[in-house]
């Protein structure tokens, strides 16, 4: 395959990596081609020999000249294939002596690393499912508690002492302590509130258990994610080391001298001083040059055209993203102004109602010391989730737009660098061919 000499620092395509099995297959194909050419010529020769007694002299001489030409063509093809066979034998010798054991060892290491990564991914998937189940249980427990509060509100008849009954409903009564029905309340209403209080304590205990289970599941999931990241990093390192091994093997194979038979009219020479000028090479003037197939050059031209089209498309996408980013930035600033206004209103409400700014953290600490703080912790968590949801969505949207914008810029830059590197490499090869 062209080019005949490759860069030892280039990335080795997995399907084209040199190993003993591939080289044996290639050697078998070359030997089969040589036998095919010889068998075809012998058959043609035998056919002419059998017809020689019945053919006229002119026709016989004409077929004999064609047979001589076929013999020269067959000899040239066999010589080219014999050179190819010699190169394959040399490559096979190098691979078997230096790199065969390394090939097997690296394949085993790479397989083990891939299996480890797949196992860690499966574990992460399992614990992710478990964590989602625990979160679902927590949501169900919270919904059940909220529904109970609604049932309590609907169970109070008009004229009932709501403040006194709410204290009864929220009170945590220890065993052995007697309670009495509040003044002005009917006995059946009081009994119903006591029953709902018992249900509330059960649901709150279930919610606390669900919260603990959720936290444990989250901790396990984080541990498994870290293990998966370690496995992915190990696989990446193993793959990189395998690439180094493949490049070293390719560098050893590049030391083999390669000879190819070409006709003079089949060679074109690129002038290093002008990328557009093409001239024929004199025999012997391109000993150190690189040989490429015309199809490879055409593929490079098509790739350049394709990349130019992608660059134009990316530039348009970049402009659209800039407009979207500007619009989102304006919305973000408006939300920040709204947030500051809400904070100011909050302070104003606290000053009007309490005459001072209330320290919510200190209030939470006092409540925790008085009743363990589990109830307020649950309510505070629900309120924080409710009020932070909208702001989190805006921040997430802005961050996502920033990430997309950054990724497109990086992709655009990489494409430009790739095109520049391709043109620079092609120009360097042309100059090297002229210099040689």
C-alpha positions as CSV (number, residue, x, y, z in Angstrom):
1,X,0.0,0.0,0.0
2,X,1.1,3.6,-0.7
3,X,2.9,5.4,0.8
4,X,5.8,3.0,0.8
5,X,7.4,4.7,3.9
6,X,5.2,5.9,6.8
7,X,5.8,8.2,9.6
8,X,6.7,6.1,12.8
9,X,4.9,8.8,14.9
10,X,1.7,8.5,13.0
11,X,-1.4,6.9,14.5
12,X,-1.6,3.2,13.6
13,X,-5.1,2.1,12.4
14,X,-6.2,-0.9,14.4
15,X,-7.3,-2.9,11.4
16,X,-4.0,-2.4,9.6
17,X,-1.6,-3.2,12.5
18,X,1.2,-5.5,11.4
19,X,1.1,-8.9,13.1
20,X,2.2,-12.5,12.2
21,X,-1.3,-13.6,11.1
22,X,-1.8,-10.7,8.7
23,X,1.7,-11.0,7.2
24,X,1.2,-14.7,6.7
25,X,-2.1,-14.0,4.9
26,X,-0.5,-11.4,2.7
27,X,2.4,-13.8,1.9
28,X,0.0,-16.5,0.9
29,X,-1.9,-14.2,-1.4
30,X,1.4,-13.1,-3.1
31,X,2.4,-16.7,-3.7
32,X,-1.0,-17.5,-5.1
33,X,-0.8,-14.6,-7.5
34,X,2.6,-15.8,-8.8
35,X,1.3,-19.3,-9.3
36,X,-1.7,-17.9,-11.1
37,X,0.4,-15.9,-13.5
38,X,2.7,-18.8,-14.3
39,X,-0.2,-21.2,-14.8
40,X,-1.9,-18.8,-17.1
41,X,1.2,-18.3,-19.3
42,X,1.9,-22.1,-19.4
43,X,-1.7,-22.7,-20.5
44,X,-1.4,-20.1,-23.3
45,X,2.0,-21.6,-24.4
46,X,0.6,-25.1,-24.4
47,X,-2.4,-24.0,-26.5
48,X,-0.1,-22.4,-29.1
49,X,2.0,-25.5,-29.1
50,X,-0.9,-27.7,-29.8
51,X,-2.2,-25.4,-32.6
52,X,1.2,-24.9,-34.3
53,X,0.8,-27.7,-36.7
54,X,-2.6,-26.5,-38.1
55,X,-2.0,-22.7,-38.1
56,X,-0.7,-20.8,-41.2
57,X,2.7,-19.3,-40.8
58,X,1.6,-15.6,-40.6
59,X,-1.1,-16.4,-38.0
60,X,1.4,-18.6,-36.0
61,X,4.1,-15.9,-36.1
62,X,1.5,-13.3,-34.9
63,X,0.4,-15.4,-32.0
64,X,4.0,-16.2,-31.2
65,X,4.8,-12.5,-31.0
66,X,1.8,-12.0,-28.7
67,X,3.0,-14.9,-26.6
68,X,6.4,-13.3,-26.3
69,X,4.8,-10.0,-25.2
70,X,2.7,-12.0,-22.6
71,X,5.9,-13.6,-21.4
72,X,7.6,-10.3,-20.8
73,X,4.5,-8.9,-19.0
74,X,4.2,-12.0,-16.9
75,X,7.9,-11.9,-16.0
76,X,7.6,-8.2,-15.0
77,X,4.6,-9.0,-12.8
78,X,6.3,-12.0,-11.2
79,X,9.4,-9.9,-10.6
80,X,7.3,-7.2,-8.8
81,X,5.5,-9.9,-6.8
82,X,8.8,-11.5,-5.9
83,X,10.0,-8.2,-4.6
84,X,6.8,-7.8,-2.6
85,X,7.2,-11.4,-1.3
86,X,10.8,-10.6,-0.2
87,X,9.6,-7.5,1.7
88,X,6.9,-9.5,3.4
89,X,9.3,-12.2,4.4
90,X,11.6,-9.6,5.9
91,X,8.7,-8.0,7.8
92,X,7.5,-11.4,9.0
93,X,11.0,-12.1,10.3
94,X,11.2,-8.9,12.2
95,X,7.7,-9.3,13.7
96,X,8.3,-12.9,14.7
97,X,11.6,-12.2,16.4
98,X,10.9,-8.9,18.1
99,X,7.2,-8.2,18.4
100,X,5.1,-11.4,18.4
101,X,5.3,-12.0,22.1
102,X,4.7,-8.3,22.8
103,X,1.6,-8.4,20.5
104,X,0.1,-11.2,22.5
105,X,0.9,-9.7,25.9
106,X,-0.5,-6.3,24.9
107,X,-3.7,-7.8,23.5
108,X,-4.2,-9.6,26.9
109,X,-3.6,-6.4,28.8
110,X,-6.0,-4.4,26.6
111,X,-8.7,-7.1,26.9
112,X,-8.3,-7.2,30.7
113,X,-8.6,-3.4,30.9
114,X,-11.7,-3.4,28.7
115,X,-13.4,-6.1,30.7
116,X,-12.6,-4.2,33.9
117,X,-14.1,-1.0,32.5
118,X,-17.2,-2.9,31.3
119,X,-17.7,-4.4,34.8
120,X,-17.3,-1.0,36.5
121,X,-19.8,0.5,34.1
122,X,-22.3,-2.3,34.8
123,X,-21.8,-1.7,38.6
124,X,-22.4,2.1,38.1
125,X,-25.6,1.3,36.2
126,X,-26.8,-1.0,39.0
127,X,-26.2,1.5,41.8
128,X,-27.7,4.3,39.7
129,X,-30.9,2.4,39.4
130,X,-30.8,1.7,43.2
131,X,-30.2,5.4,44.0
132,X,-33.2,6.4,41.7
133,X,-35.4,3.9,43.6
134,X,-34.4,5.4,46.9
135,X,-35.1,8.9,45.6
136,X,-38.5,7.7,44.4
137,X,-39.2,6.3,47.9
138,X,-38.2,9.6,49.4
139,X,-40.6,11.5,47.1
140,X,-43.4,9.1,47.9
141,X,-42.8,9.6,51.6
142,X,-42.8,13.3,51.2
143,X,-46.0,13.3,49.2
144,X,-47.7,11.0,51.8
145,X,-46.7,13.5,54.5
146,X,-48.1,16.5,52.5
147,X,-51.3,14.6,51.9
148,X,-51.7,13.9,55.6
149,X,-51.3,17.6,56.3
150,X,-54.1,18.3,53.8
151,X,-56.3,15.6,55.5
152,X,-55.6,17.3,58.8
153,X,-56.7,20.7,57.5
154,X,-59.9,19.2,56.0
155,X,-60.8,17.3,59.1
156,X,-61.2,20.4,61.3
157,X,-64.8,21.6,61.5
158,X,-65.7,25.3,61.5
159,X,-65.3,26.8,64.9
160,X,-62.7,24.3,66.1
161,X,-59.7,25.9,68.1
162,X,-57.3,25.4,65.2
163,X,-54.2,26.8,67.1
164,X,-54.7,24.5,70.1
165,X,-55.4,21.5,67.9
166,X,-52.3,22.3,65.7
167,X,-50.1,22.2,68.9
168,X,-51.7,18.8,69.7
169,X,-51.1,17.6,66.1
170,X,-47.4,18.7,66.1
171,X,-46.6,17.7,69.7
172,X,-44.3,14.7,70.3
173,X,-45.8,12.8,73.3
174,X,-43.7,10.4,75.3
175,X,-45.2,7.2,76.7
176,X,-46.8,7.6,80.2
177,X,-47.8,11.3,79.8
178,X,-51.5,12.0,79.7
179,X,-53.2,14.6,77.5
180,X,-56.5,16.3,77.7
181,X,-58.9,17.6,75.1
182,X,-58.4,21.4,74.7
183,X,-61.1,23.7,75.9
184,X,-63.8,24.4,73.3
185,X,-63.0,21.3,71.2
186,X,-65.2,18.3,70.7
187,X,-63.9,14.9,71.9
188,X,-64.3,13.1,68.6
189,X,-62.4,15.9,66.8
190,X,-59.7,15.7,69.4
191,X,-59.5,11.9,69.0
192,X,-59.2,12.2,65.2
193,X,-56.4,14.8,65.5
194,X,-54.5,12.4,67.9
195,X,-54.9,9.6,65.4
196,X,-53.6,11.8,62.6
197,X,-50.7,12.8,64.9
198,X,-49.7,9.2,65.3
199,X,-49.9,8.7,61.5
200,X,-47.8,11.9,61.1
201,X,-45.1,10.5,63.4
202,X,-45.0,7.2,61.4
203,X,-44.8,9.0,58.1
204,X,-42.0,11.4,59.3
205,X,-40.1,8.4,60.6
206,X,-40.5,6.7,57.2
207,X,-39.3,9.8,55.5
208,X,-36.2,10.1,57.7
209,X,-35.5,6.4,56.9
210,X,-36.0,7.1,53.2
211,X,-33.6,10.1,53.4
212,X,-30.9,7.9,55.1
213,X,-31.3,5.2,52.5
214,X,-31.1,7.8,49.8
215,X,-27.9,9.2,51.3
216,X,-26.3,5.8,51.6
217,X,-27.3,4.9,48.0
218,X,-25.7,8.2,46.8
219,X,-22.5,7.5,48.7
220,X,-22.2,4.0,47.2
221,X,-22.9,5.4,43.7
222,X,-20.2,8.0,44.1
223,X,-17.7,5.3,45.1
224,X,-18.6,3.2,42.1
225,X,-18.3,6.2,39.8
226,X,-14.8,6.9,41.1
227,X,-13.9,3.2,40.5
228,X,-15.2,3.5,37.0
229,X,-13.2,6.6,36.3
230,X,-10.1,4.8,37.5
231,X,-10.9,1.9,35.2
232,X,-11.4,4.3,32.2
233,X,-8.1,6.0,33.0
234,X,-6.3,2.6,33.2
235,X,-7.8,1.6,29.8
236,X,-6.7,4.9,28.3
237,X,-3.2,4.4,29.6
238,X,-3.1,0.9,28.4
239,X,-4.3,2.0,24.9
240,X,-1.7,4.7,24.8
241,X,1.1,2.2,25.8
242,X,-0.2,-0.1,23.1
243,X,0.0,2.7,20.5
244,X,3.6,3.3,21.6
245,X,4.4,-0.4,21.0
246,X,2.7,-0.3,17.6
247,X,4.7,2.8,16.6
248,X,8.0,1.2,17.6
249,X,7.1,-1.9,15.6
250,X,6.2,0.3,12.6
251,X,9.5,2.2,13.0
252,X,11.4,-1.2,12.8
253,X,9.4,-2.2,9.7
254,X,10.3,1.1,8.1
255,X,14.0,0.2,8.2
256,X,13.4,-2.3,5.4
257,X,14.5,-1.2,2.0
258,X,11.6,-1.3,-0.5
259,X,11.9,-1.5,-4.2
260,X,9.0,-1.0,-6.7
261,X,9.1,-1.3,-10.4
262,X,7.6,1.8,-12.2
263,X,7.7,3.0,-15.7
264,X,9.0,6.4,-16.5
265,X,5.6,7.8,-17.7
266,X,4.0,6.6,-14.5
267,X,6.0,9.1,-12.4
268,X,5.1,12.8,-11.8
269,X,7.3,15.1,-9.9
270,X,6.0,18.0,-7.9
271,X,8.2,21.1,-8.0
272,X,8.9,22.3,-4.4
273,X,9.1,26.0,-5.5
274,X,5.5,25.9,-6.9
275,X,2.7,23.8,-5.7
276,X,0.9,24.0,-9.0
277,X,3.8,22.9,-11.3
278,X,4.1,19.3,-12.2
279,X,7.0,17.9,-14.3
280,X,8.2,14.4,-15.2
281,X,11.1,12.9,-13.3
282,X,14.2,11.7,-15.0
283,X,15.3,8.2,-14.3
284,X,17.3,7.9,-11.1
285,X,16.4,11.4,-9.9
286,X,13.9,10.4,-7.2
287,X,15.8,7.7,-5.3
288,X,14.9,9.2,-1.9
289,X,11.4,10.4,-2.8
290,X,8.1,9.2,-1.5
291,X,5.7,7.4,-3.8
292,X,2.0,8.0,-3.5
293,X,-0.9,6.6,-5.5
294,X,-3.0,9.0,-7.5
295,X,-6.1,7.8,-5.6
296,X,-4.5,8.8,-2.3
297,X,-3.9,12.4,-3.6
298,X,-7.5,12.5,-4.9
299,X,-8.8,11.4,-1.5
300,X,-6.7,14.2,0.1
301,X,-8.3,16.8,-2.2
302,X,-11.8,15.5,-1.5
303,X,-11.0,15.6,2.3
304,X,-9.9,19.3,1.9
305,X,-13.1,20.2,0.1
306,X,-15.1,18.4,2.8
307,X,-13.3,20.2,5.6
308,X,-13.8,23.5,3.9
309,X,-17.5,22.9,3.8
310,X,-17.6,21.9,7.4
311,X,-15.7,25.1,8.3
312,X,-18.3,27.2,6.6
313,X,-21.1,25.4,8.3
314,X,-19.3,25.7,11.7
315,X,-18.8,29.5,11.2
316,X,-22.6,29.9,10.6
317,X,-23.3,27.8,13.7
318,X,-20.9,29.9,15.6
319,X,-22.6,33.1,14.7
320,X,-26.0,31.6,15.7
321,X,-24.6,30.5,19.0
322,X,-23.2,33.9,19.6
323,X,-26.6,35.4,19.1
324,X,-28.2,32.8,21.4
325,X,-25.5,33.4,24.0
326,X,-26.1,37.2,24.0
327,X,-29.9,36.6,24.4
328,X,-29.3,34.2,27.3
329,X,-26.9,36.6,28.9
330,X,-29.5,39.3,28.8
331,X,-32.0,36.9,30.4
332,X,-29.5,35.9,33.1
333,X,-29.0,39.6,34.0
334,X,-32.7,40.1,34.2
335,X,-33.0,37.1,36.5
336,X,-30.2,38.4,38.7
337,X,-32.1,41.7,39.0
338,X,-35.3,39.8,39.9
339,X,-33.4,37.8,42.5
340,X,-31.9,41.0,44.1
341,X,-35.4,42.4,44.2
342,X,-36.8,39.3,45.9
343,X,-34.0,39.4,48.5
344,X,-34.8,43.1,49.2
345,X,-38.5,42.2,49.5
346,X,-37.6,39.4,51.9
347,X,-35.6,41.7,54.1
348,X,-38.4,44.3,54.0
349,X,-41.0,41.7,55.1
350,X,-38.8,40.6,57.9
351,X,-38.2,44.2,59.1
352,X,-42.0,44.9,59.0
353,X,-43.0,41.7,60.7
354,X,-40.2,41.2,63.2
355,X,-38.5,44.6,63.4
356,X,-35.2,43.0,62.5
357,X,-33.5,40.7,60.0
358,X,-34.1,37.1,61.1
359,X,-31.1,34.7,61.2
360,X,-32.6,31.6,59.7
361,X,-29.6,29.5,60.5
362,X,-29.8,30.4,64.2
363,X,-33.5,29.7,64.2
364,X,-32.9,26.3,62.6
365,X,-30.3,25.5,65.3
366,X,-32.7,26.4,68.1
367,X,-35.5,24.3,66.6
368,X,-33.1,21.4,66.2
369,X,-32.1,21.6,69.8
370,X,-35.7,21.8,70.9
371,X,-37.2,18.9,68.8
372,X,-34.2,17.2,67.1
373,X,-34.6,19.4,64.0
374,X,-35.8,16.6,61.7
375,X,-39.2,18.2,60.9
376,X,-37.7,21.6,60.1
377,X,-34.9,20.0,58.1
378,X,-37.4,18.2,55.9
379,X,-39.5,21.4,55.4
380,X,-36.4,23.5,54.8
381,X,-35.2,21.1,52.2
382,X,-38.5,21.1,50.4
383,X,-38.5,25.0,50.4
384,X,-34.9,25.2,49.2
385,X,-35.7,22.8,46.4
386,X,-38.8,24.8,45.4
387,X,-37.1,28.2,45.4
388,X,-33.8,27.1,43.8
389,X,-35.4,25.1,41.0
390,X,-36.0,28.0,38.7
391,X,-32.6,29.6,39.3
392,X,-30.9,26.3,38.8
393,X,-32.7,25.8,35.4
394,X,-31.5,29.2,34.2
395,X,-27.9,28.5,35.3
396,X,-28.0,25.1,33.7
397,X,-29.3,26.6,30.4
398,X,-26.6,29.3,30.4
399,X,-23.9,26.8,31.3
400,X,-25.0,24.4,28.6
401,X,-24.9,27.3,26.0
402,X,-21.4,28.2,27.1
403,X,-20.2,24.6,26.9
404,X,-21.7,24.2,23.4
405,X,-20.1,27.5,22.3
406,X,-16.7,26.5,23.7
407,X,-16.9,23.0,22.1
408,X,-17.7,24.5,18.7
409,X,-14.8,26.9,18.9
410,X,-12.4,24.1,19.9
411,X,-13.7,21.9,17.1
412,X,-13.3,24.7,14.6
413,X,-9.7,25.3,15.8
414,X,-8.8,21.6,15.5
415,X,-10.2,21.5,11.9
416,X,-8.2,24.6,10.9
417,X,-5.0,23.1,12.5
418,X,-5.7,19.8,10.6
419,X,-6.0,21.5,7.3
420,X,-2.9,23.6,7.9
421,X,-0.9,20.5,8.9
422,X,-2.1,18.6,5.8
423,X,-1.1,21.4,3.5
424,X,2.2,22.0,5.3
425,X,3.1,18.2,5.1
426,X,2.2,18.0,1.4
427,X,4.3,21.1,0.6
428,X,7.2,19.6,2.7
429,X,7.0,16.3,0.8
430,X,7.0,18.1,-2.5
431,X,10.1,20.1,-1.6
432,X,11.8,17.0,-0.4
433,X,11.1,15.3,-3.7
434,X,12.5,18.2,-5.7
435,X,15.6,18.4,-3.4
436,X,16.3,14.8,-3.9
